Amino acid sequence: MTEGGHRMYILERLVGVVLYCLVLLICLVALSVSKKSKVILFIYSMALSVMAYFYVPSKSADLYRIFGMMEYYVSFPFNEILDLMSTSETPLALLYYYFIGKTGLLNLLPALTALIYYGNIFSVISKVQEKYKLNGYSTAIIVLFVMSFGQYIQVISGIRTMLAFSIIAKCVYQEFFEQKPLIFNFWKYIIAMLFHQAAIVVVVTRILYELFLFNTGKSRSTTVKVGGILIIVFLGIRYGNRLFNTVLLSATHYLTSNVYFFFWEFLLTFIHIILIIILMHRYKKVLKSESSTFHIYRYVSLMLIIDLIFMFEYNTFQRFAVMISMLVIPILSKIFKHIQDNNTMRFSRNTTTIVIIFSIIILAIACLRGNLSALKFFQFI
């Protein structure tokens, strides 16, 4: 079957989404009946990595273009790669492509990226599951919430943004919940920013939060504040103008041009964000009862404001929504801990039902019309 002269690959895509949902279902059932959540999540991340290795990108996919770049880069001697890195906005992404390209196995790129991304995300889930002593059922619902959004294609095809965001999400958890000073994670934030410029907005927001909102009961020395502001100024001068112009041009293009709008992706992203806002509002008192969740609540609130500002710029809105879905993992865990402790209350049962139903709706949209509908592991000629 063709559409506009192009094959639609119905069978290949159907097999792709069925396999994705089947592996997810197996993981959810295993989490619900077993107490070895770390082992299950590790096996699941390996399965997602293996699936990523066999992903066949369409000619319009980011990964198809990246494969072409990798083949081009590997023909260069390493000293020329270093020269290219010195002028690149994302030098670590270039180096990442180069070294994997040198293996001759281009499909290692999506596979390794999936392993790192889900390793970071599932690490946070495992930590909060242990911290709040969540049962397998609650853990499974959190995994369903995270995986229903359909960011898998962005992880294995877009590569840079999701990799950078997962690094930041794990750092934020360590700082808010394990009291690790931001300064000790700063080298990781630099890595994230050198993978993709979108990470700069998240890092700047994090620094501002650290300087003016985090631990407000403790005095901040003038030196620390000035140092933080200087870092932000440097990032603004180095990247801000180009980043702002890119977003502005994209927004203008979407709002003034008669172009295809990613309606279904926008819809599932909007539903996902609304669900997060409802949960945060509904359990505001619970989240504010603990210092760690109170800070992540405020930080996520800031990120929600930024995301909603760019609601009608598809790429920015959707990418930051994925970032927010990672950041809310501890919030969901705190909420489900409260539900476990008050499971006889109708209010609690309703919340669980709402999260499950809306997650399934979001997953269905992602599979039928969203990013996941492009997932295929083979392609008939």
C-alpha positions as a printed Julia matrix, in Angstrom:
381×3 Matrix{Float64}:
   0.0     0.0    0.0
   1.27    3.47  -0.84
   0.41    7.01   0.17
   1.57    9.91  -1.96
   3.86    7.56  -3.9
   5.54    6.22  -0.75
   5.11    2.79   0.83
   3.4     2.91   4.22
   4.93   -0.38   5.51
   1.72   -1.33   7.33
   2.77   -4.9    8.18
   6.27   -3.89   9.32
   4.94   -1.1   11.53
   2.2    -3.33  12.95
   4.79   -5.91  13.99
   6.9    -3.11  15.51
   4.19   -1.66  17.77
   2.86   -5.11  18.73
   6.35   -6.2   19.79
   6.88   -2.97  21.75
   3.56   -3.4   23.59
   4.14   -7.12  24.17
   7.57   -6.56  25.75
   6.11   -3.75  27.87
   3.23   -5.98  29.0
   5.63   -8.78  29.97
   7.67   -6.28  32.0
   4.56   -4.91  33.76
   3.3    -8.39  34.67
   6.76   -9.41  35.9
   7.03   -6.28  38.06
   3.57   -6.92  39.52
   4.29  -10.51  40.61
   8.01  -10.38  41.45
  10.0    -8.56  44.1
  13.15   -8.37  41.92
  12.3    -5.09  40.23
  15.94   -4.13  39.58
  16.6    -7.36  37.71
  13.38   -7.03  35.71
  14.1    -3.43  34.75
  17.66   -4.36  33.74
  16.37   -7.16  31.51
  13.76   -4.77  30.08
  16.41   -2.14  29.29
  18.48   -4.84  27.54
  15.43   -5.91  25.53
  14.79   -2.3   24.47
  18.45   -2.01  23.49
  18.33   -5.17  21.37
  15.13   -3.94  19.71
  16.85   -0.62  19.0
  19.71   -2.45  17.26
  17.26   -3.93  14.74
  15.27   -0.7   14.24
  14.97    0.21  10.56
  14.62    4.0   10.21
  12.57    5.5    7.39
  14.29    7.93   5.05
  12.63   10.84   6.89
  13.83    9.68  10.33
  16.63   11.47  12.18
  18.58    8.22  12.51
  18.69    7.73   8.73
  20.37   11.14   8.41
  22.67   10.43  11.36
  23.82    7.16   9.77
  24.85    9.16   6.71
  26.78   11.6    8.92
  28.54    8.72  10.69
  29.66    7.19   7.4
  30.99   10.61   6.4
  32.81   11.27   9.7
  34.61    7.91   9.85
  36.44    8.76   6.63
  38.19   11.61   8.47
  41.44   11.23  10.41
  40.97   11.86  14.14
  42.78   15.23  14.12
  40.22   16.55  11.61
  37.41   15.29  13.86
  38.96   17.33  16.69
  38.95   20.38  14.4
  35.28   19.81  13.62
  34.52   19.44  17.33
  36.14   22.81  18.06
  33.56   24.55  15.85
  30.56   22.33  16.61
  27.7    23.32  18.94
  27.43   19.67  20.02
  31.0    18.3   19.96
  30.37   15.28  22.19
  27.58   14.06  19.92
  30.0    14.25  17.0
  32.61   12.27  18.95
  29.95    9.75  19.97
  28.97    9.22  16.33
  32.61    8.97  15.25
  33.7     6.27  17.69
  30.61    4.12  17.15
  30.95    4.61  13.4
  34.52    3.33  13.59
  33.21   -0.07  14.74
  31.45   -0.47  11.41
  28.25   -1.39  13.27
  26.09    1.71  12.86
  23.16    0.06  14.63
  25.17    0.11  17.84
  24.3     3.81  18.04
  20.55    3.4   18.78
  21.25    0.25  20.84
  23.82    1.91  23.1
  21.73    5.08  23.37
  18.68    3.07  24.48
  20.77    1.21  27.04
  22.16    4.45  28.53
  18.83    6.29  28.45
  16.74    3.55  30.03
  19.6     2.67  32.37
  19.37    6.2   33.77
  15.57    6.26  33.93
  15.13    2.79  35.4
  17.87    3.55  37.92
  15.75    6.41  39.26
  12.65    4.18  39.32
  14.56    1.5   41.25
  15.86    4.04  43.76
  12.44    5.57  44.49
  10.86    2.12  44.63
  13.35    1.21  47.33
  13.07    4.57  49.11
   9.27    4.47  49.38
   9.0     0.67  49.63
   6.59    0.56  46.71
   4.96   -2.73  45.87
   5.31   -4.3   42.44
   1.89   -3.08  41.28
   2.75    0.59  42.0
   6.14    0.21  40.31
   4.47   -1.31  37.25
   2.06    1.64  36.97
   4.98    4.11  37.08
   6.76    2.16  34.31
   3.52    2.14  32.29
   3.2     5.91  32.75
   6.78    6.5   31.56
   6.74    4.07  28.64
   3.26    4.96  27.37
   4.46    8.35  26.18
   6.14    6.72  23.19
   9.48    8.51  23.46
  11.22    5.29  22.44
  11.47    6.44  18.82
  12.96    9.76  19.93
  15.5     7.89  22.04
  16.68    5.53  19.3
  16.3     7.91  16.36
  16.84   11.45  17.7
  19.7    10.2   19.92
  21.17   13.45  21.29
  18.29   15.19  23.08
  16.94   12.21  24.99
  20.43   11.08  25.97
  21.18   14.55  27.37
  17.83   14.77  29.17
  18.25   11.38  30.85
  21.62   12.46  32.26
  20.03   15.61  33.69
  17.05   13.72  35.15
  19.33   11.37  37.07
  21.43   14.3   38.33
  18.33   16.15  39.57
  17.22   13.05  41.48
  20.65   12.69  43.1
  20.64   16.34  44.18
  17.09   16.52  45.53
  16.8    13.04  47.04
  20.37   11.97  47.82
  21.62   15.45  48.8
  24.44   15.35  46.28
  25.73   18.92  45.73
  25.06   20.3   42.27
  28.71   21.24  41.86
  29.71   17.55  41.94
  27.29   16.81  39.1
  28.22   19.83  37.05
  30.57   17.85  34.79
  27.57   15.67  33.87
  25.53   18.76  33.04
  28.36   19.91  30.75
  28.29   16.53  29.0
  24.51   16.88  28.53
  24.84   20.41  27.09
  27.59   19.29  24.7
  25.27   16.58  23.37
  22.35   18.9   22.57
  21.57   22.6   23.01
  18.07   21.89  24.36
  19.78   20.71  27.55
  21.01   24.28  28.15
  17.5    25.52  29.01
  17.04   22.73  31.55
  20.49   23.27  33.09
  20.03   27.05  33.34
  16.66   26.49  35.04
  18.33   24.07  37.44
  21.1    26.56  38.3
  18.58   29.35  38.88
  16.58   27.06  41.14
  19.72   26.16  43.07
  20.69   29.8   43.55
  17.36   31.31  44.48
  14.9    28.6   45.57
  16.73   25.49  46.76
  17.54   25.42  50.5
  16.25   28.94  50.94
  16.71   28.58  54.67
  20.45   28.44  54.15
  22.34   31.54  53.17
  24.02   31.6   49.82
  27.35   33.35  49.69
  27.7    36.21  47.26
  30.56   34.34  45.59
  28.36   31.31  44.87
  25.53   33.44  43.47
  27.85   35.53  41.33
  29.56   32.37  40.08
  26.22   30.81  39.14
  25.05   33.95  37.38
  28.34   34.18  35.44
  27.87   30.6   34.26
  24.36   31.46  33.04
  25.64   34.62  31.31
  28.37   32.6   29.59
  25.87   30.0   28.39
  23.56   32.78  27.21
  26.31   34.5   25.22
  27.67   31.24  23.82
  24.41   29.52  22.9
  21.43   31.68  23.81
  21.07   33.81  20.69
  21.21   30.88  18.29
  18.9    28.76  20.46
  16.37   31.59  20.78
  16.44   32.3   17.03
  15.95   28.62  16.21
  12.9    28.37  18.48
  11.51   31.69  17.22
  11.87   30.72  13.56
  10.29   27.32  14.2
   7.37   28.87  16.09
   6.82   31.45  13.34
   6.93   28.69  10.72
   4.3    26.61  12.52
   2.01   29.54  13.25
   2.13   31.33   9.87
   2.71   28.56   7.31
   0.29   26.06   5.89
   2.33   23.03   6.96
   1.49   19.6    8.33
   0.92   19.81  12.07
   1.71   16.79  14.21
  -1.8    16.76  15.67
  -1.74   13.31  17.26
   1.68   13.79  18.83
   0.55   17.17  20.12
  -2.64   15.62  21.52
  -0.91   12.8   23.4
   1.72   15.25  24.72
  -1.01   17.63  25.87
  -2.92   14.8   27.62
   0.3    13.66  29.29
   1.07   17.16  30.58
  -2.51   17.71  31.8
  -2.37   14.38  33.67
   0.86   15.46  35.38
  -0.65   18.83  36.35
  -3.8    17.16  37.75
  -1.76   14.69  39.83
   0.53   17.41  41.18
  -2.43   19.61  42.1
  -4.44   16.74  43.58
  -1.57   15.67  45.86
  -0.01   19.06  46.5
  -0.19   18.71  50.29
   1.34   15.22  50.17
   4.19   16.38  47.95
   4.9    19.42  50.13
   5.09   17.27  53.28
   8.61   16.09  52.41
  11.52   18.37  51.57
  12.78   16.32  48.62
   9.42   16.0   46.88
   8.62   19.63  47.67
  11.71   20.75  45.73
  11.1    18.44  42.79
   7.47   19.66  42.81
   8.63   23.28  42.48
  11.28   22.47  39.89
   8.82   20.5   37.75
   6.36   23.4   38.09
   8.99   25.72  36.58
   9.6    23.28  33.74
   5.85   23.0   33.11
   5.6    26.78  32.77
   8.48   26.81  30.27
   6.95   23.92  28.34
   3.51   25.52  28.14
   5.03   28.78  26.89
   6.24   26.82  23.86
   3.03   24.82  23.49
   2.57   25.77  19.84
   6.17   25.07  18.85
   5.87   21.33  18.4
   9.49   20.19  18.81
  10.18   22.24  21.96
   6.83   21.38  23.58
   7.19   17.66  22.92
  10.85   17.39  23.93
  10.43   19.26  27.21
   7.34   17.16  27.96
   9.56   14.06  27.77
  12.02   15.75  30.14
   9.18   16.48  32.55
   7.97   12.87  32.35
  11.4    11.8   33.63
  11.48   14.41  36.41
   8.05   13.42  37.77
   9.09    9.83  38.52
   9.83   10.66  42.21
   6.57   12.63  42.39
   4.6     9.63  41.14
   6.42    7.43  43.62
   5.49    9.68  46.54
   1.88    9.72  45.35
   1.7     5.92  45.05
   3.32    5.54  48.45
   0.48    7.66  49.83
  -2.04    5.55  47.92
  -0.52    2.33  49.32
  -0.83    3.68  52.85
  -4.44    4.78  52.24
  -5.62    2.11  49.8
  -9.07    1.83  51.33
  -9.93    5.41  50.38
 -12.0     5.84  47.22
  -9.93    8.94  46.34
  -6.8     6.79  46.18
  -8.42    4.06  44.1
  -9.71    6.65  41.64
  -6.21    8.1   41.17
  -4.77    4.69  40.3
  -7.57    4.09  37.81
  -7.09    7.53  36.22
  -3.34    7.01  35.75
  -3.83    3.55  34.2
  -6.65    4.6   31.85
  -4.94    7.77  30.63
  -1.61    5.96  30.21
  -3.32    3.32  28.04
  -5.04    6.05  25.99
  -1.72    7.84  25.48
  -0.02    4.57  24.52
  -2.79    3.77  22.04
  -2.42    7.18  20.36
   1.37    6.81  20.29
   1.08    3.37  18.63
  -1.67    4.21  16.15
  -0.81    7.78  15.14
   2.21    8.95  17.13
   5.96    8.34  17.02
   5.67    4.65  17.87
   3.69    4.02  14.69
   6.97    4.44  12.78
   8.66    1.59  14.68
   9.73   -1.27  12.42
  12.43   -3.94  12.69
  12.4    -5.22   9.12
  11.37   -3.87   5.75
  10.15   -5.73   2.7
  11.55   -4.34  -0.54
